[in-house]
């Protein structure tokens, strides 16, 4: 019988199982599991994309509560149309496309509402006070609680004044960091168009932020 | 040429990743072109500003709210297609089109009702052509001045006029009937109308009351003539029987 000279003589390594490497399921696999009725798989998809989608829609609409609602609607649409999803594109492209369409629809609705409000103002009495019907959401956001500089406000305001066809590619490129081909797939347009629109959007922003650039 | 190079370099700057080194040719150009170098710095600053916006996070209850929404939607009973269609945008569009179509139909039918049926029957359709109207026989009374020295004041001749077609409604002008079937319409505002008298009953002739003594000459079909002398007749306050000569079938002295 062998006597132990030190604690290191106890060799448990052989008895211990090898470290388990958790293979991260792909988005496609999670969606297939969702289709099969696995709600945890869908919850995993949601946790992967909820912040990205909320942030993207917020940059597009400049309204946090509205962005959260639209992000929820985005996931609802993914859930409802899970059986129609085609794996020809990445899931991220698919979900960003849905989010973009919802955000652009919201911007158009706002534009219509503003038009109706202006019509009401024009037909109102002379003493009626001119109000801002599309007031930006001024409440502090989670990321702005610490630092919210004047510069950021100017950038946000400048982005929110961009036409929607320039705003989406600029946000996807310069805020979300997407590649040109991915942006082209999300916006369902050509890469050349995306590049051209981003260039115009930057020129537009440069004019808006002359004092900061 | 320099403009083209600058354009190409700026395009490369715009499409490259932030702070990414450019191609050798572009880097060399930037060394010599201050405008392009300034453009690169400006673009880099702009992209840093935009990219410096911190991402926002979804609220903590995002998943819970989403699960609640999914559960609520799943619990809703499946609505039949017709109900879903009725509450959808296409249904609203279809309803709007139907309303417009009905309104157009009512408007057109109202317009047609205001017009005469002749508009629709102008092409001689036997099913809708109105029944032919018998032309009325009109008669013209000719006052003949009495010859100088004659005892009577003059003579009246009754002459049958050619039959006239009845007046057509004004809307007949709008018809597309062929020229042979077209009814001529006279605008009496432009020229005087031919006098038309109501036809008398058989054996009766109506005359305008003479203001002077007059003679009525009648012709028979063999060329014979008869004259009847009529005294002036007034419908005023005068007493008619006392001041005029009685005319009757039995009064032979006037024949």
Contacts between the chains, C-beta under 8 A, distances in Angstrom:
chain1	res1	chain2	res2	distance
A	39	B	67	7.8
A	43	B	63	6.3
A	43	B	67	7.7
A	46	B	62	7.6
A	46	B	63	5.8
A	46	B	66	6.2
A	47	B	63	7.0
A	50	B	58	4.2
A	50	B	62	5.3
A	50	B	63	7.3
A	51	B	55	6.6
A	51	B	56	7.7
A	51	B	57	5.1
A	51	B	58	5.3
A	52	B	55	7.5
A	53	B	58	7.9
A	54	B	56	6.2
A	54	B	57	7.0
A	54	B	58	4.2
A	54	B	62	7.5
A	55	B	55	4.0
A	55	B	56	4.8
A	55	B	57	7.5
A	58	B	56	5.1
A	59	B	53	6.9
A	64	B	56	6.6
A	67	B	56	7.5
A	68	B	58	6.5
A	68	B	59	6.1
A	68	B	62	6.9
A	71	B	58	6.4
A	71	B	62	7.4
A	72	B	62	7.2
A	72	B	65	6.4
A	72	B	66	5.5
A	72	B	69	6.4
A	75	B	66	5.6
A	76	B	66	7.4
A	76	B	69	6.1
A	76	B	70	7.1
A	76	B	73	7.4
A	79	B	70	6.1
A	80	B	73	7.9
A	141	B	56	5.4
A	142	B	56	6.2
A	142	B	57	5.3
A	143	B	54	4.1
A	143	B	55	6.8
A	143	B	56	5.2
A	143	B	57	7.2
A	144	B	54	7.8
A	151	B	49	6.8
A	152	B	52	7.4
A	152	B	53	6.3
A	155	B	49	5.2
A	155	B	50	6.0
A	155	B	52	7.6
A	155	B	53	6.2
A	156	B	53	6.8
A	159	B	50	7.1
A	170	B	50	7.2
A	174	B	47	5.4
A	174	B	50	4.3
A	174	B	51	5.3
A	175	B	50	6.2
A	175	B	51	6.3
A	175	B	53	6.0
A	175	B	55	7.9
A	177	B	51	7.5
A	180	B	15	7.3
A	195	B	14	7.4
A	195	B	15	6.0
A	198	B	14	7.3
A	199	B	11	7.9
A	199	B	14	5.3
A	202	B	14	7.1
A	202	B	43	6.7
A	202	B	46	5.9
A	202	B	47	7.7
A	205	B	46	6.1
A	205	B	50	7.0
A	206	B	42	6.6
A	206	B	46	5.8
A	209	B	46	7.3
A	209	B	49	7.0
A	212	B	45	7.8
A	212	B	49	6.4
A	213	B	42	5.5
A	213	B	45	5.2
A	213	B	46	5.2
A	213	B	49	7.2
